[in-house]
């Protein structure tokens, strides 16, 4: 079960871990050692067997509020319309933002523009250069000097 702190552990995995720990302690092992063997803390085990805590992890079920600085639909449309203008359609956001800044216009950060373009499947190769290509590995093999 080991891993990082705060990881999601499913209900069936929790039940299996509790069974394994109970089996180990009934065989004579110390509780703390049995918990450490599974990569969980003693406090986590105590919380799992508590009658007041839920059997499933509740984090995925929580409805969270949208961030206060989340872009509105109108702002996303404005970013897309600017990026799709003839003068900007072949430029990446790293060039669009400075050009707009020179004109005194700020619509969003470079990373935000990249995120919006990706969300709307427009984050493809922009620019006059060719797309990067992958070439097959060379078939020649050096077997000795010269």
C-alpha positions in Angstrom: 0.0 0.0 0.0 3.0 2.3 0.6 3.4 5.6 -1.2 3.1 9.3 -0.5 1.1 10.9 2.2 -2.4 12.0 1.2 -2.9 9.4 -1.5 -6.4 8.0 -2.2 -6.9 4.5 -0.8 -10.1 2.8 -2.0 -12.6 1.2 0.4 -11.8 -2.4 -0.6 -8.0 -1.7 -0.1 -8.8 -0.2 3.3 -10.8 -3.3 4.4 -8.0 -5.6 3.1 -5.4 -3.6 5.0 -7.5 -3.7 8.2 -7.8 -7.5 7.9 -4.1 -7.9 7.3 -3.2 -5.7 10.3 -5.6 -7.6 12.5 -4.2 -10.9 11.3 -0.7 -9.7 12.1 -1.5 -8.5 15.5 -3.4 -11.7 16.4 -0.2 -13.6 15.4 1.8 -11.6 17.9 3.1 -8.6 15.9 3.0 -5.1 17.3 0.3 -2.8 15.8 2.8 0.0 14.9 5.1 -2.5 13.1 2.2 -4.0 11.2 1.0 -0.6 10.1 4.5 0.4 9.0 4.8 -2.7 6.9 1.8 -1.6 4.9 3.1 2.0 4.6 0.4 3.6 6.7 0.7 5.4 10.1 -0.8 4.1 13.3 -3.1 7.1 13.4 -4.4 6.3 9.9 -5.3 2.8 11.0 -7.0 4.1 14.2 -9.0 6.5 12.0 -10.0 3.7 9.6 -11.4 1.4 12.4 -13.2 4.3 14.1 -16.9 4.1 14.0 -17.3 7.8 13.4 -15.2 7.9 10.2 -16.7 6.9 6.8 -15.5 3.7 5.1 -14.8 5.4 1.8 -12.5 8.3 1.1 -14.7 11.4 0.8 -12.3 13.6 -1.1 -13.5 12.7 -4.6 -17.1 13.3 -3.6 -16.7 16.9 -2.4 -18.0 19.6 -4.6 -15.6 22.5 -4.7 -16.3 26.1 -5.6 -14.8 27.5 -8.8 -11.7 29.7 -8.2 -12.5 33.4 -7.9 -10.0 34.2 -10.7 -11.4 31.6 -13.2 -11.9 32.9 -16.7 -15.4 33.6 -17.8 -16.7 32.2 -21.1 -16.6 35.7 -22.6 -12.9 36.1 -21.6 -12.1 32.8 -23.2 -13.9 33.8 -26.4 -12.0 37.1 -26.4 -8.7 35.2 -26.1 -9.7 32.8 -28.9 -10.8 35.6 -31.2 -7.6 37.5 -30.7 -5.4 34.4 -31.3 -7.4 33.5 -34.4 -7.0 37.0 -36.0 -5.0 36.9 -39.3 -2.0 38.7 -37.7 -1.8 36.3 -34.8 -3.0 33.0 -36.2 0.5 31.7 -37.0 2.2 33.1 -33.8 2.6 31.3 -30.5 1.4 32.9 -27.3 5.0 33.7 -26.4 5.0 36.2 -29.3 1.3 37.3 -29.1 1.5 38.6 -25.5 4.5 41.0 -26.1 2.9 42.3 -29.3 -0.3 43.1 -27.5 1.6 44.6 -24.6 3.4 46.9 -27.0 0.0 48.1 -28.1 -1.1 48.6 -24.5 -3.5 45.6 -24.5 -3.4 42.9 -21.8 -5.9 40.0 -22.1 -4.2 37.2 -20.2 -0.9 35.7 -19.3 1.1 33.6 -21.8 0.4 30.4 -19.8 -3.4 31.2 -19.6 -3.5 31.7 -23.4 -1.7 28.3 -23.8 -4.3 26.7 -21.5 -7.3 28.2 -23.3 -5.9 27.2 -26.7 -5.3 23.6 -25.4 -8.8 23.5 -24.0 -10.3 24.4 -27.4 -7.9 22.1 -29.3 -6.1 25.0 -31.0 -2.7 24.4 -29.4 -1.1 23.0 -32.5 2.1 24.1 -34.2 2.0 27.9 -34.8 4.7 29.6 -36.8 6.5 29.5 -40.1 9.0 26.9 -39.1 8.4 23.2 -39.8 7.0 21.0 -37.2 9.5 18.9 -35.3 9.9 15.5 -36.9 11.1 12.3 -35.5 13.6 10.3 -37.5 14.2 6.6 -37.2 17.4 5.5 -35.6 20.4 4.9 -37.8 20.8 1.4 -39.1 24.6 1.7 -39.0 26.4 0.2 -36.1 30.0 0.7 -35.1 31.7 -2.6 -34.3 35.3 -1.4 -34.0 37.6 1.6 -34.7 37.7 3.3 -38.1 
